[in-house]
């Protein structure tokens, strides 16, 4: 993959939220009502005046997880086919498991809807083979470009506060040695699955925003869990090679730390290091042992 390490290579403001929405209010329909819909999409839709949460597809609501109770007044559908045939909906947001993304995005486009498709299994060729409706562009979510720590790094790099960047590390490490409690699609190998297609896509996107495309990529994929009967790739290390700089993306599930490293950026004038606090789900004595060994 050809490219050069130049800062400010991609402007996050080119994302899907920047289209000209002043002329109307867009009705949004969401497919799926899980964590992604509740945390990453609905809160943002509700604070944008030009967007209106209009409908949600939730096939199996429960007494404590019912979109019609959480958001009274919106339409609730059991089937995606019913929602995309609703002429009042302008935008469809697909938040279902990875293997369903392509077919659902294709269905939305064929019914004249614009959309936001979750990243893992959205084939870029989709928008080349299906006619595009007028209105907002179809896109993948790039919400991690607005993480506060990433914006801090972007400002430091653009203002040359750290000088010439020689090494960039991006981590999303956890201590989760068991697959118990994980969603089914996060326990078995399937297209669009694994750490590299889940968190890894956002982490790589952040690096491309800062430095452009790398000269070369080296990646290591595998599992860190002792019991992993399905062979799900729960960890990855990706090396992005630039001229005079190396960027590392690392996702781990066996990392017994009270404060997990998130970013470490080194330049010839200074460095930036950011950690995130985590709930200790392991023996605290292990941390003591590590600190004195």
C-alpha positions in Angstrom: 0.0 0.0 0.0 1.6 3.2 -1.1 1.5 6.4 0.9 3.4 9.0 2.9 3.5 9.9 6.5 2.1 13.4 6.4 0.2 14.9 9.4 -3.3 16.1 8.9 -3.8 13.8 5.9 -7.6 13.4 6.4 -10.0 16.0 7.7 -12.5 14.5 10.1 -15.0 17.2 9.1 -15.4 15.3 5.9 -17.5 12.7 7.7 -21.2 12.0 7.1 -22.4 14.6 9.6 -21.2 17.4 7.4 -23.7 17.3 4.6 -25.9 20.3 4.1 -29.0 19.5 6.2 -30.4 22.9 6.6 -33.2 22.4 4.1 -35.2 19.7 5.9 -35.4 17.3 8.8 -34.3 13.8 8.0 -36.2 10.9 9.5 -33.9 8.1 10.8 -34.7 4.4 11.1 -32.4 2.2 13.0 -32.0 -1.6 12.4 -31.2 -3.2 15.8 -31.6 -2.0 19.3 -28.4 -3.1 21.1 -25.4 -1.3 22.6 -24.4 0.3 19.3 -27.9 1.8 18.7 -28.3 2.9 22.3 -24.8 4.4 22.9 -23.3 5.4 19.6 -26.2 6.4 17.4 -29.4 7.4 19.2 -27.9 9.9 21.6 -26.3 11.8 18.6 -29.4 11.6 16.5 -31.4 13.2 19.4 -29.2 16.2 19.7 -29.0 17.1 16.0 -31.9 19.4 15.1 -32.0 18.2 11.5 -32.4 14.6 12.5 -35.4 12.9 13.9 -35.5 9.4 15.5 -38.4 8.0 13.6 -38.3 4.2 13.7 -36.4 1.2 15.1 -36.4 -2.5 14.1 -36.5 -4.6 17.2 -37.5 -8.2 16.6 -37.7 -9.5 20.1 -38.4 -6.8 22.7 -38.5 -7.8 26.4 -40.1 -6.1 29.4 -36.8 -4.4 30.4 -35.5 -3.8 26.8 -38.3 -2.4 24.7 -37.6 0.5 22.4 -41.3 1.6 22.3 -41.1 2.2 26.1 -37.7 3.9 26.0 -38.7 6.1 23.1 -42.5 6.6 23.2 -43.9 7.9 19.9 -41.5 6.4 17.5 -42.5 3.5 15.2 -41.4 0.0 16.2 -41.0 -2.6 13.5 -40.4 -6.3 13.8 -39.0 -6.7 10.2 -36.5 -4.7 8.2 -38.5 -5.1 5.1 -41.4 -3.3 6.7 -39.2 -0.4 7.8 -37.4 0.2 4.5 -40.7 0.3 2.7 -41.8 3.3 4.9 -41.7 6.3 2.6 -41.3 8.7 5.5 -37.8 7.3 6.4 -34.8 9.1 4.8 -31.9 7.4 6.5 -31.3 3.9 7.7 -28.7 3.1 10.3 -27.6 -0.6 10.4 -26.3 -1.7 13.8 -26.8 -5.5 13.6 -24.0 -8.2 13.8 -21.3 -8.0 11.1 -22.5 -10.8 8.7 -25.8 -9.1 8.2 -24.5 -5.7 7.2 -24.1 -6.2 3.5 -27.6 -7.6 2.8 -29.3 -5.1 5.0 -27.4 -2.1 3.5 -28.2 -3.4 0.0 -31.9 -3.8 1.0 -32.0 -0.2 2.2 -30.3 1.2 -0.9 -32.6 -0.8 -3.2 -35.6 0.9 -1.4 -34.2 4.3 -2.0 -32.8 4.9 1.5 -29.5 6.6 2.4 -27.6 5.1 5.2 -24.9 4.6 7.7 -23.6 1.0 7.8 -21.5 -0.4 10.7 -18.0 -1.0 9.6 -17.1 -4.7 9.9 -18.8 -6.3 6.9 -19.9 -3.4 4.7 -18.5 -4.1 1.3 -17.3 -0.8 -0.4 -18.4 -2.2 -3.7 -22.0 -2.0 -2.5 -22.2 1.7 -3.4 -20.8 1.0 -6.8 -23.3 -1.7 -7.8 -26.5 -0.3 -6.3 -27.9 3.1 -7.5 -27.4 5.8 -4.9 -30.4 7.8 -3.6 -30.3 11.5 -3.6 -29.5 13.2 -0.3 -27.0 12.5 2.4 -24.1 10.3 1.4 -23.9 6.6 2.4 -21.0 6.0 4.7 -19.4 4.0 7.4 -19.4 5.4 11.0 -16.2 7.2 11.9 -17.3 8.4 15.3 -13.9 7.5 16.9 -12.4 10.6 15.1 -14.2 12.7 17.7 -12.8 10.9 20.8 -11.5 13.6 23.1 -8.1 12.0 23.6 -7.7 11.5 19.8 -8.6 15.2 19.2 -5.9 16.2 21.7 -3.3 14.1 19.8 -4.4 15.6 16.5 -4.0 19.1 17.9 -0.6 18.4 19.4 0.6 16.9 16.0 -0.9 19.7 13.9 0.7 22.3 16.1 4.0 20.5 16.0 4.1 20.4 19.8 5.7 16.9 19.9 7.9 17.6 16.9 8.6 14.9 14.3 6.7 11.8 15.2 8.8 8.7 15.3 6.4 6.2 17.0 2.7 6.1 17.5 1.0 3.4 19.6 -2.8 2.9 19.8 -4.1 0.3 22.3 -7.4 -1.2 23.3 -6.4 -3.7 25.9 -8.7 -5.4 28.4 -8.6 -8.2 31.0 -11.3 -10.6 29.8 -9.8 -14.1 29.8 -13.2 -15.8 29.3 -15.7 -15.6 26.5 -18.5 -16.1 28.9 -21.0 -13.2 28.6 -19.8 -12.2 25.1 -22.2 -11.8 22.3 -22.4 -14.9 20.1 -20.8 -13.2 17.0 -17.8 -12.3 19.2 -17.1 -15.9 20.0 -16.8 -17.6 16.6 -14.8 -16.9 13.5 -16.9 -15.5 10.7 -16.6 -12.8 8.0 -16.2 -9.4 9.5 -15.4 -10.9 12.9 -12.4 -10.7 15.2 -10.6 -7.9 16.9 -9.1 -6.5 13.7 -12.5 -5.9 12.2 -14.2 -4.7 15.4 -12.1 -2.2 17.3 -9.2 -2.4 14.9 -11.0 -0.7 12.1 -11.5 2.5 14.1 -8.0 2.5 15.4 -6.5 2.2 12.0 -8.8 4.9 10.7 -7.5 7.3 13.4 -3.9 6.7 12.2 -4.9 7.2 8.5 -6.6 10.5 9.5 -3.3 11.7 11.1 -0.7 10.3 8.7 -2.3 9.2 5.5 -1.8 5.7 4.0 1.2 3.7 5.2 3.9 2.3 2.9 3.5 -1.2 4.3 1.4 -3.1 6.8 2.4 -6.1 8.9 -0.4 -7.7 11.0 -0.5 -10.5 13.6 -3.9 -12.0 14.4 -4.7 -14.7 17.0 -6.3 -15.6 20.2 -5.0 -15.0 23.7 -7.7 -16.9 25.6 -6.9 -20.3 26.9 -10.3 -21.6 26.2 -11.5 -20.5 22.7 -13.2 -23.5 21.1 -14.5 -21.4 18.1 -11.1 -20.0 17.3 -12.3 -16.4 17.5 -9.4 -14.0 16.9 -9.7 -11.9 20.0 -6.3 -10.1 19.7 -4.3 -8.4 17.0 -1.1 -6.4 16.5 -0.9 -4.2 13.4 2.3 -2.4 12.3 1.8 0.5 9.9 5.1 1.4 8.3 5.7 5.0 7.3 8.8 6.9 6.2 10.7 7.5 9.5 7.8 6.5 11.7 6.1 3.3 12.9 2.4 3.2 14.1 1.2 0.2 16.1 -2.4 -0.9 16.7 -2.8 -3.4 19.5 -6.0 -5.1 20.8 -5.6 -7.6 23.7 -8.0 -9.4 26.1 -5.3 -10.6 28.5 -4.0 -7.4 30.0 -4.2 -7.4 33.9 -3.6 -3.7 34.4 -5.5 -1.2 36.6 -4.8 1.5 34.0 -4.7 0.3 30.4 -2.5 2.2 28.0 -4.6 3.9 25.3 -2.1 6.1 23.4 1.6 6.6 23.5 3.0 9.1 20.9 6.7 9.9 20.7 8.3 12.8 18.9 11.7 14.4 18.9 10.3 17.3 21.0 8.1 15.5 23.4 5.6 12.6 24.0 2.0 12.1 24.8 0.8 9.2 27.0 -2.8 8.4 27.8 -4.2 5.6 29.9 -7.7 4.6 30.8 -8.8 3.3 34.2 -10.4 -0.1 34.2 -12.4 -2.1 36.7 -10.2 -4.7 38.3 -11.6 -8.1 37.6 -8.5 -10.0 38.8 -6.6 -10.5 42.0 -5.2 -7.1 43.2 -2.2 -9.0 44.6 -1.2 -9.7 41.0 -0.6 -6.0 40.4 1.5 -5.8 43.6 3.6 -8.8 42.4 4.1 -7.2 39.0 5.1 -3.8 40.5 7.9 -5.3 42.6 9.2 -8.0 40.3 
